[in-house]
Amino acid sequence: MINEEIQQQINSGKMLPLMEQFYTIQGEGFHTGKAAYFIRIGGCDVGCHWCDVKESWNASLHPPTSTDSIIENAKKHANTVVVTGGEPLMWSLDYITSKLQSLSIKTHIETSGAYPLSGNWDWICLSPKKTKLPLEGIYKEAHELKVIVSNNHDFKFAEEQAAKVKNTCELYLQPEWSKREKMMPLIVDFVMKYPKWKISLQTHKYLNIP
Ligand code: SF4
């Protein structure tokens, strides 16, 4: 049970239900290969059946943690922070991003877009999910659209989502990990046919790093 004072700190973004934090290499999407400090915040109700971080879903399992202490850790390591989850936009991210930016640390987010956008972002990777679609406002803010491909219908979904983002948005198709052998040849064909799309691989999984 969270007391009122902690709840207020969470509401103001000065505490976040932290699942894990680690320094690694961004494995996916536009910034693949870049060293970054990852902050994984608990809580998600989007319900992707193939989710590889289901432990993140129940926010109450992840202790409210001082945002300042997270920032202290981040600044020891990297000049880029990736905020991920779970669904990080379930929480107020204005405080953490303004503090990071005041330290000249780039702020990146990975989100399904299912909750209102908070925070100031140098890079927004929108990864929409059919089970809980993004709110309309985030499409024009996204720098990168990353659609996970697990079946044939996901190509149609990808095009529907791409029609909503701004035309400078980078477009990526990424095979769902457990279906990668089946879907990869189809993704290759699709990208060669529609070259506005690029392929994103979960290179951290091939490299065996977090
Ligand atoms: Fe998992 Fe992300 Fe889907 Fe949430 S949005 S269920 S964390 S893959």
Residues whose N, C-alpha, C, O or C-beta is under 5 A from the ligand:
A	BS01	SF4	C44 V46 G47 C48 C51 V53 G85 G86 E87 S112
